Amino acid sequence: MRSVKSLLAASAATLISSMAFAADMPIAAPPPMYAPPPPADFGGWYLRGDIGMTNQRAKSIDAALPAGYQKTTEGLGFDSSPLFGLGVGYRFNNWFRADLIGQYRGKATLHGADNVIGPGFVGSNNYSGSKSEWVVMANAYVDLGTWWCITPFIGAGVGGSYNKISGFRDDGVSYSPGLNNSVAYFADSGKWNFAWAAHAGLAYKVNPGFTVELAYSYMNLGDAAPGNYRLFDNSASGPTSIKIKDITSHDIKLGVRWDLNSPPAYMPPPLVTKG
């Protein structure tokens, strides 16, 4: 009987010692549950608006000349003018999007002159007036990645430009022989041209549904021409052969985009631990 009691006492002491040792050991926290990453960007419709300034040029002012005459163009150009644009687009994924825009480009003052030389003739035509455009263009863009909410992008567009010439005037001076002065006034006139553009810029995502852009665009707007002419003394009038060739522009724009179905803000799930 004594041996049995001794065995039970030893077993109880061992059990108590094991329980005390286990109580002294730290309880390891269970590993956290896996939290999925934020959802990837997805496609959707957006609206856009732009304001900016144009910096325009033209290659030449062409006009029909009699045989044996030559001319050179001097100082041809335009003053800067404001531009305003609205559009709607679709973002297909997180790197490719496209939009359709309408743009009004305000009146830019035109200046330039032609020097004309021919048999027994020397003259100069000093031109003045203004030019404005309505542009409709389809654009496609590639977003090149995002760092600190900033996304550089490049793009290209094709469309049409309605180029309007207003208040065009030709002040002419010639010697043939004898000094002669003339002034011709031209009716306002506009025409549609094929237009294309190349774009580059930076976009900053303010929040999931609102983005601000700073962009540069090179625009090729085609040609423009004034309407019928009339000499100041009404001694002659009719159609004109004058044409302003290859109008281009370097534009700087500030734009905004509103996503119409932006994803909800990502909220990671709470971590669940076992007690």
C-alpha positions in Angstrom: 0.0 0.0 0.0 2.8 2.4 0.8 4.4 1.8 -2.6 1.1 2.6 -4.4 0.7 5.9 -2.4 4.3 6.8 -3.3 3.7 6.2 -7.0 0.5 8.3 -7.0 2.4 11.1 -5.2 5.2 11.1 -7.7 2.8 11.1 -10.6 0.9 14.1 -9.1 4.1 16.0 -8.6 5.2 15.4 -12.1 1.9 16.6 -13.5 1.9 19.8 -11.4 5.5 20.5 -12.5 4.6 20.1 -16.2 1.5 22.4 -15.8 3.6 25.1 -14.1 6.3 24.9 -16.9 3.6 25.2 -19.6 2.1 28.2 -17.8 5.5 29.9 -17.8 6.0 29.5 -21.6 4.8 32.5 -23.8 1.7 31.9 -25.9 2.6 32.4 -29.6 0.2 34.6 -31.5 -1.5 32.9 -34.5 -0.3 34.0 -37.9 -2.4 36.8 -39.4 -4.9 36.0 -42.0 -4.0 36.8 -45.6 -5.1 40.3 -46.7 -5.6 40.5 -50.5 -4.0 43.4 -52.3 -6.0 46.4 -53.5 -8.1 45.6 -56.6 -6.5 46.4 -59.9 -7.7 49.4 -62.0 -10.6 48.5 -64.3 -12.1 50.2 -67.3 -14.8 52.8 -67.4 -16.2 56.0 -68.9 -14.9 59.4 -68.0 -15.5 63.0 -68.8 -12.7 65.5 -69.5 -12.2 69.3 -69.7 -9.1 71.3 -70.8 -7.9 74.9 -70.9 -4.6 76.1 -72.4 -2.7 78.3 -74.7 -1.6 77.9 -78.3 1.7 78.8 -79.9 0.9 78.7 -83.7 2.9 78.9 -86.9 2.3 78.6 -90.7 4.6 77.5 -93.4 3.7 80.2 -96.0 1.1 82.4 -97.6 0.6 81.1 -101.2 -0.9 83.1 -104.0 -1.0 82.7 -107.8 1.7 84.8 -109.5 2.1 85.8 -113.2 4.8 83.9 -115.1 8.3 85.2 -114.3 7.4 86.5 -110.8 8.9 85.2 -107.6 8.0 85.8 -103.9 9.3 85.2 -100.5 7.3 85.2 -97.2 8.6 87.2 -94.3 7.6 87.2 -90.6 4.6 85.0 -91.0 3.1 83.9 -87.7 0.3 84.2 -85.1 0.0 85.5 -81.6 -0.9 83.1 -78.8 -4.5 82.4 -78.1 -6.6 80.5 -75.5 -8.1 77.1 -76.1 -11.0 75.3 -74.4 -12.0 71.6 -74.7 -14.6 69.1 -73.6 -14.7 65.4 -74.2 -15.8 61.9 -73.2 -13.6 58.9 -73.1 -13.2 55.3 -72.0 -10.4 53.7 -70.1 -10.0 50.1 -71.2 -7.5 49.0 -68.6 -4.8 50.6 -66.4 -2.6 51.4 -69.4 -4.8 52.2 -72.4 -7.6 54.8 -72.9 -9.2 56.8 -75.7 -11.5 59.8 -75.9 -13.4 62.0 -78.3 -13.0 65.8 -77.8 -14.3 69.0 -79.1 -12.1 72.1 -78.9 -12.4 75.8 -79.5 -9.2 77.7 -80.2 -9.7 81.4 -79.8 -8.8 84.2 -82.3 -5.0 84.5 -82.9 -3.8 87.7 -84.6 -2.1 86.9 -87.9 0.9 88.9 -89.3 3.2 88.4 -92.2 4.4 89.8 -95.6 5.2 88.8 -99.1 8.0 90.3 -101.1 7.3 90.0 -104.9 9.8 90.5 -107.7 9.0 90.3 -111.4 9.9 91.9 -114.8 10.0 95.6 -114.1 8.1 95.1 -110.8 9.1 95.2 -107.1 6.4 95.0 -104.4 5.4 93.9 -100.9 2.1 92.7 -99.5 1.6 93.2 -95.7 -1.0 90.9 -94.3 -3.1 91.2 -91.2 -6.2 89.5 -89.7 -7.0 86.7 -87.2 -7.6 83.0 -87.2 -9.7 80.7 -85.0 -10.5 77.0 -85.1 -13.1 74.4 -84.0 -11.4 71.0 -83.7 -13.1 67.5 -83.4 -10.6 64.8 -82.7 -10.4 61.1 -81.6 -7.4 60.4 -79.3 -5.7 57.3 -77.9 -3.3 57.3 -75.0 -0.9 54.9 -73.4 -0.3 55.3 -69.6 3.3 54.4 -68.8 3.0 53.4 -65.2 2.3 55.2 -61.9 4.7 56.4 -59.3 3.5 58.4 -56.2 0.1 58.9 -57.9 1.8 60.5 -61.0 1.3 58.8 -64.4 3.3 59.9 -67.5 1.5 59.2 -70.8 1.8 59.6 -74.5 -0.9 59.7 -77.2 -1.9 60.5 -80.7 -5.1 61.8 -82.4 -6.8 62.3 -85.8 -9.8 64.4 -86.7 -10.9 67.6 -88.4 -10.3 71.3 -87.9 -12.5 74.1 -89.1 -10.1 77.0 -89.7 -11.7 80.4 -89.9 -9.9 83.6 -91.2 -11.5 86.9 -90.0 -10.8 90.5 -90.8 -8.1 89.6 -93.4 -6.4 92.6 -95.1 -3.7 93.1 -97.7 -1.8 96.4 -97.6 0.3 96.5 -100.8 3.1 98.7 -101.9 4.7 98.4 -105.4 7.0 100.1 -107.8 6.3 99.2 -111.5 7.7 101.9 -112.2 6.3 104.6 -110.0 5.2 104.1 -106.4 1.7 102.6 -106.0 -0.3 101.8 -102.8 -3.4 99.6 -102.6 -5.5 98.1 -99.8 -7.6 94.9 -100.3 -10.3 93.7 -97.8 -11.3 90.1 -97.6 -14.6 88.4 -96.5 -14.5 86.1 -93.5 -14.2 82.5 -94.5 -13.7 79.0 -93.0 -13.0 75.5 -94.2 -12.6 72.0 -92.8 -9.2 70.3 -92.9 -7.8 67.0 -91.9 -6.0 67.4 -88.5 -3.7 65.2 -86.4 -1.9 65.6 -83.1 0.7 64.1 -80.8 0.4 64.3 -77.0 2.6 63.8 -74.0 2.1 64.7 -70.3 1.7 63.8 -66.6 -1.5 62.9 -64.8 -2.0 63.1 -61.1 -4.7 61.1 -59.5 -6.2 63.2 -56.7 -8.7 60.5 -55.7 -10.1 57.3 -57.3 -12.5 59.4 -59.4 -10.7 62.6 -60.2 -7.4 63.1 -62.1 -5.5 66.3 -63.1 -3.3 66.5 -66.2 -0.5 68.8 -67.4 0.0 68.1 -71.1 1.7 69.2 -74.3 0.2 68.7 -77.8 1.7 69.2 -81.2 -1.2 70.0 -83.6 -1.3 70.0 -87.4 -4.4 71.9 -88.4 -4.1 72.0 -92.2 -4.7 75.1 -94.3 -6.8 78.3 -94.2 -8.0 80.9 -96.7 -9.8 84.2 -96.6 -13.0 84.9 -98.6 -13.5 87.1 -101.7 -11.5 90.3 -101.9 -12.5 93.9 -102.6 -10.1 96.8 -103.3 -10.6 99.8 -101.1 -11.8 101.9 -104.1 -14.1 99.1 -105.3 -12.2 99.1 -108.6 -11.8 95.3 -108.5 -13.3 92.4 -106.5 -13.7 88.6 -106.7 -12.3 85.3 -105.5 -8.8 85.2 -104.2 -6.0 82.6 -104.6 -4.4 83.4 -101.2 -4.0 80.4 -99.0 -2.3 80.1 -95.6 -0.4 76.7 -95.7 0.4 74.1 -93.1 -0.8 75.7 -89.8 0.8 74.0 -86.8 0.7 74.7 -83.1 2.5 73.8 -79.9 -0.1 73.7 -77.1 0.2 73.7 -73.3 -2.9 72.4 -71.5 -4.2 71.9 -68.0 -6.9 69.2 -68.0 -9.2 67.3 -65.6 -10.8 63.9 -65.8 -13.9 62.6 -63.9 -14.3 58.8 -63.8 -18.0 58.0 -64.0 -17.7 54.5 -62.5 -14.5 54.7 -60.4 -13.8 51.7 -58.1 -14.6 52.1 -54.4 -11.8 53.0 -52.0 -9.9 49.9 -50.9 -10.6 48.8 -47.3 -8.5 45.9 -46.1 -10.4 43.3 -44.1 -9.8 43.3 -40.3 -7.2 40.7 -39.1 -8.8 37.9 -37.1 -6.9 36.3 -34.3 -7.8 33.3 -32.2 -8.1 33.8 -28.5 
